[in-house]
Amino acid sequence: MKLGPLAIADALGAILVHTTRTPARMLVKGRVLDAADLDALAAAGLREITCARLEPGELAEDAAAARLAIALAGAGVRVDAARTGRANLRAATDGLLVIDPAAITGVNAIDEAITVATLPCDHAVRAGEMIATIKIIPFAVRAAALEAACAAASPIAVAPWQPRRAGLVMTAFPSTAPAILDRAAAAQRTRLARLGGELAHERRVAHDVDAVAAAITELAAAGCDPILALGASAIMDRRDVIPQALECAGGAIDRFGMPVDPGNLLLLGHLGARTFIGLPGCARSLSRSGFDWALERICAGLPIDPARIAALGVGGLLEEAPRPSPRERTDTAPRQVAAIVLAAGRSSRMGANKLLAELEGAPLVRHATLAALASSARPVVVVVGNEADLVRAAIADLDVAFVHNPDFATGMASSLRAGIAAVPEAAGALVCLGDMPRVTAAHLGVLLDAFAEADDDGAIIVPTCDRKRGNPVLWGRGRFAEIASLSGDVGARALIDRHAASVRWVAVDDPAILLDIDTPDALATLARREPA
């Protein structure tokens, strides 16, 4: 390709190298100049312009990008039209991205003018999502180089989700709370639904080899594949309860352990043609772990074997923050968590103090406070500010401590600071919003249980529903100092993003955790519904 300055009269059919503005028009780089363009450039007083011309054996950027994109597009992939030397590949279906990384590296090594960038291999994608982009850097590329790149290309594909009907065995000790099993099952239902499958059958049994083996046999007879098993205690050895149960049921262990954290203690096995997975404890939450990698491949109909698991080490560290081991604790007493009900806001969108608005015969603030009192959190602290006397009167008969926030007009951060200051000795603080009347003690119990299991002073427990972040949020005392330094009306949301590695996302199958009341219409709509 020849590139350099050309006299305007000699630039017909040349490629403009730099975007150029004239009084008559703007000519963008990459444009093939025509006679009208040259007239506009001359009228603007320009005598020459920097252009490029293709030489024999070269292919224009758009044509080159389109050809390589077609060579790379495999099953489940569609190609966007090429423009400005770029062609994008998009998923044509929901599924798992399948890429040969070595082949992509090989294509990128052929000529610096040719580049291919992709999402990571084994990445879950949605239909329409861009999964790769092909960019030709200059305005043209040698045809021979492009042919070599097309020959080296290995098709990028999207393996669509297959409708899997999974079975789940969960074991329990006599002391295991049913709510813990409910939450674990809900997390697996959510996972499978996202991947086009369903949790078809569930068995809850004692943490005993014979009981688990019988449950595995039942799930196999019911046609479940995969069969998942989540123990009341983590699998620690091939001779542990769940591995033994698989073998007693006639199955076999393929591999125990994987170089992914969280997710180290995953067990892979099979029962006939059915895949069996002994779940690591981290699968109780929806935070990503090695189990998600395994389940996604299963639901995409892709193979899993020990060699593939062994290859996951590079990139297998999914969570940077160290997680303290529960076995290191010497103090086994439950950690006391306080509840803070924020009831100081101005209700600017409501037109009146929304916390005093009635729903089913009681002010909104009373619903939120009663839920906190019905949980195990203690003490329950109510932060007041706007119309403080009226808010106090609405719950004066309840066993709560009041904290006045004189700076309530500055935003939510001031109320958070006031509430945290009132519970300095608590191991954690469950921050509840006074305008969320459908949040119940059961919802709060889910968060409290998750905090007890986290065994981390800096843990942040956040509920989710349909992949949306909700409230309340439980903060370990290790975050109190940062909360005390907040300002404005943003709450502590930024801290959740900042400390993503310490967040435990807890699936709650109830949109109540997403529902706050900000307007009269929202209140009227809620009042027309059946009570939760």
URWO-V965736 format. One line per field, one symbol per residue. ss: DSSP state (H for helix, E for strand, - for the rest). Layout:
ss->???
This chain:
ss->-EEEEEEHHH----EE---EE----EE----E--HHHHHHHHH----EEEEEE----EEEHHHHHHHHHHHHE---EEE---E--EEEEEE---EEEE--HHHHHHHH-----EEEEE-----EE----EEEEEEE---EEEHHHHHHHHHH---EEEEE----EEEEEEEE-----HHHHHHHHHHHHHHHHH---EEEEEEEEE--HHHHHHHHHHHHH---E-EEEE----------HHHHHHHH---EEEEE----E-----EEEEE--EEEEE--HHHH-----HHHHHHHHHH------HHHHH------E--------HHH--------EEEEEEE----------HHH-EE--EEHHHHHHHHHHH-----EEEEE---HHHHHHH------EEEE---HHH-HHHHHHHHHH------EEEEEE-------HHHHHHHHHHHHHH-----EEEEEE--EEEEEEEEEHHHHHHH---------HHHHHH-HHHEEEEE---HHHH-----HHHHHHHHH----
